[in-house]
């Protein structure tokens, strides 16, 4: 499993929003500058996050983005599933895949299922608040 730049950047943006949250919205330009990510790329990520209710966005003067919940209420798994689509280590475990004709006799499927569960359980146990903690 490889998490794309889209997934990694989405997490960075969420951390940035959490660390700079307040009553005001945060301008996309500010986030892009702090994170060293192109504004255009962040825009596409924010559109996805906004459409799914993860952030609240507003365009125009006084516009920007803010979290819709507290950082403790965002699990990393939620952000990665939105940006990556799937975290399945093999295609046969993806939700929309055709049933594998070898599934009943496959000697590796149990291993892949266990890895998938480990991945999802791990990311389900990490919040944006956890990622904001400085060590």
Secondary structure, 3 states (H helix, E strand, C coil): CCCCHHHHHHHHHHHHHHHCCCCCCECHHHHHHHHCCCHHHHHHHHHHHHHCCCEEEECCCCCEEEECCCHHHCEHHHHHHHHHCCCCCCHHHCCCCCCCCCCCCCCCHHHHHHHHHHHHHHHHCCEHHHHHCCC
